[in-house]
Amino acid sequence: MKLSFKILAISTLALLMSCGEKDTKKEEKISIGTTQPKKEEVKKEVAKASETIDLTNKGIGPITSVTLDAEINSAMALKGEEVFKAKCTACHKIGKKFIGPAPNKILERRTPEWVMNMILNPEEMTQKDPLAKQLLIEFNGSPMANQGLTEEEARSILEYFRTLE
């Protein structure tokens, strides 16, 4: 009995000692002539494509020029809202990022031509336009669906976008 107790005590003591904190040193690799970037330097702020402002790019597609009147055409904007709700709200939400970017204040970041070309020609835009490519990456590779809209419908959606804050 005493022997069993001694074996149990020694085993317990050995177990406790083996579970104690060990002082281990991390290996450091030293390279002569090179410097290692600090962790803070590695994290660089990359501007999101959805927040990038590019008011020169007209995109790729049938629209080369759009003239916007000073006043918003209410009838056209209303039609655009109807088309947007019917065709676009599965992926775009007003005021928030969803499957695609929010359309609010889009004309502060993109040209009217770019917006219409993206609506009318999303396949070619995401293949050839640098900004559309970046948006595709930012939105997890979810391509914009071609809804088969007419230029008139795309223009009415653009007019509707002008009403969004």
C-alpha positions as CSV (number, residue, x, y, z in Angstrom):
1,M,0.0,0.0,0.0
2,K,2.8,2.4,0.9
3,L,4.6,1.5,-2.3
4,S,1.4,2.3,-4.4
5,F,1.1,5.6,-2.6
6,K,4.8,6.5,-3.3
7,I,4.4,5.6,-7.0
8,L,1.2,7.6,-7.2
9,A,2.9,10.6,-5.5
10,I,6.0,10.4,-7.7
11,S,3.8,10.1,-10.9
12,T,1.7,13.1,-9.9
13,L,4.8,15.2,-9.1
14,A,6.3,14.2,-12.5
15,L,3.1,15.1,-14.3
16,L,2.9,18.5,-12.6
17,M,6.5,19.3,-13.4
18,S,6.0,18.3,-17.1
19,C,3.0,20.6,-17.4
20,G,4.9,23.6,-16.1
21,E,5.8,26.5,-18.3
22,K,8.9,25.9,-20.4
23,D,11.1,28.7,-21.4
24,T,11.6,28.2,-25.2
25,K,13.3,30.5,-27.5
26,K,11.9,31.4,-30.9
27,E,14.3,31.0,-33.8
28,E,15.1,34.2,-35.5
29,K,16.4,34.1,-39.0
30,I,18.9,36.8,-39.8
31,S,19.5,37.8,-43.4
32,I,22.4,40.1,-44.1
33,G,21.6,43.0,-46.3
34,T,17.8,42.7,-46.0
35,T,15.3,44.2,-43.7
36,Q,12.1,42.7,-42.4
37,P,9.0,45.0,-42.7
38,K,7.3,45.8,-39.4
39,K,3.8,44.4,-38.9
40,E,2.4,48.0,-39.2
41,E,4.1,48.4,-42.6
42,V,2.6,45.2,-44.0
43,K,-1.0,46.4,-43.5
44,K,-1.5,49.0,-46.2
45,E,-4.8,50.8,-46.8
46,V,-6.1,49.8,-50.2
47,A,-8.9,52.0,-51.5
48,K,-12.0,50.0,-52.3
49,A,-13.1,50.1,-55.9
50,S,-16.7,51.1,-54.8
51,E,-15.2,54.2,-53.1
52,T,-12.8,55.1,-55.9
53,I,-13.6,58.3,-57.7
54,D,-13.0,58.2,-61.5
55,L,-14.8,60.9,-63.4
56,T,-12.9,60.4,-66.6
57,N,-13.5,56.8,-67.5
58,K,-16.5,56.3,-69.8
59,G,-16.4,52.5,-69.7
60,I,-16.8,50.1,-72.6
61,G,-20.0,49.8,-74.5
62,P,-22.5,51.6,-76.7
63,I,-22.7,54.8,-74.7
64,T,-20.1,57.4,-75.6
65,S,-21.8,60.6,-74.5
66,V,-24.6,61.5,-72.1
67,T,-25.9,64.9,-71.4
68,L,-27.6,65.5,-68.1
69,D,-30.0,68.4,-67.7
70,A,-29.5,70.7,-64.7
71,E,-33.0,69.7,-63.5
72,I,-33.9,66.1,-62.8
73,N,-36.5,64.7,-65.2
74,S,-39.1,63.5,-62.6
75,A,-41.0,61.3,-65.1
76,M,-37.9,59.6,-66.3
77,A,-36.6,59.1,-62.7
78,L,-39.9,57.5,-61.7
79,K,-39.7,55.1,-64.7
80,G,-36.1,54.4,-63.7
81,E,-37.1,53.7,-60.1
82,E,-39.7,51.1,-61.4
83,V,-37.1,49.4,-63.6
84,F,-34.5,49.5,-60.8
85,K,-37.0,47.9,-58.4
86,A,-38.0,45.2,-60.9
87,K,-34.6,44.3,-62.3
88,C,-31.8,45.5,-59.9
89,T,-32.9,45.1,-56.2
90,A,-32.0,41.5,-56.1
91,C,-28.3,42.6,-55.9
92,H,-28.3,46.4,-55.2
93,K,-29.8,48.0,-52.1
94,I,-30.2,51.8,-51.6
95,G,-27.8,53.0,-49.0
96,K,-25.9,49.8,-48.3
97,K,-23.5,47.3,-49.8
98,F,-25.2,44.1,-50.8
99,I,-24.3,41.6,-53.5
100,G,-23.4,44.7,-55.6
101,P,-22.6,48.3,-54.6
102,A,-25.2,50.8,-53.4
103,P,-26.1,53.2,-56.2
104,N,-26.3,56.2,-53.9
105,K,-24.2,59.2,-55.1
106,I,-22.8,57.1,-57.9
107,L,-22.5,60.1,-60.2
108,E,-20.1,61.6,-57.7
109,R,-17.7,58.7,-58.4
110,R,-18.5,57.7,-62.0
111,T,-19.3,59.3,-65.3
112,P,-22.9,58.9,-66.6
113,E,-21.5,57.0,-69.6
114,W,-19.7,54.5,-67.3
115,V,-22.8,53.8,-65.3
116,M,-24.9,53.3,-68.4
117,N,-22.3,51.1,-70.0
118,M,-22.1,49.0,-66.8
119,I,-25.9,48.5,-66.9
120,L,-26.0,47.7,-70.7
121,N,-22.7,45.9,-71.1
122,P,-21.6,44.3,-67.8
123,E,-19.9,41.2,-69.3
124,E,-17.4,43.2,-71.4
125,M,-17.0,45.9,-68.7
126,T,-15.9,43.3,-66.1
127,Q,-13.5,41.7,-68.6
128,K,-11.9,44.9,-70.0
129,D,-12.6,47.9,-67.8
130,P,-10.1,48.2,-64.9
131,L,-12.5,49.7,-62.4
132,A,-15.2,47.1,-63.2
133,K,-12.6,44.4,-62.8
134,Q,-11.8,45.8,-59.3
135,L,-15.5,45.9,-58.4
136,L,-15.8,42.3,-59.4
137,I,-13.0,41.4,-57.0
138,E,-14.4,43.6,-54.2
139,F,-17.8,42.0,-54.5
140,N,-16.5,38.4,-54.2
141,G,-16.6,37.7,-57.9
142,S,-20.3,38.2,-58.2
143,P,-20.7,39.5,-61.8
144,M,-23.4,41.9,-62.6
145,A,-26.2,40.2,-64.6
146,N,-27.1,41.5,-68.0
147,Q,-30.8,42.3,-67.6
148,G,-31.2,43.0,-71.4
149,L,-32.3,46.6,-70.8
150,T,-32.7,49.1,-73.5
151,E,-30.7,52.4,-73.6
152,E,-33.9,54.2,-72.7
153,E,-34.3,52.0,-69.6
154,A,-30.7,52.4,-68.6
155,R,-31.0,56.2,-69.0
156,S,-34.1,56.2,-66.8
157,I,-32.2,54.3,-64.1
158,L,-29.4,56.8,-64.4
159,E,-31.9,59.6,-63.9
160,Y,-33.3,57.8,-60.8
161,F,-29.8,57.5,-59.4
162,R,-29.6,61.3,-59.6
163,T,-32.4,61.4,-57.0
164,L,-30.6,59.2,-54.5
165,E,-28.7,60.8,-51.6
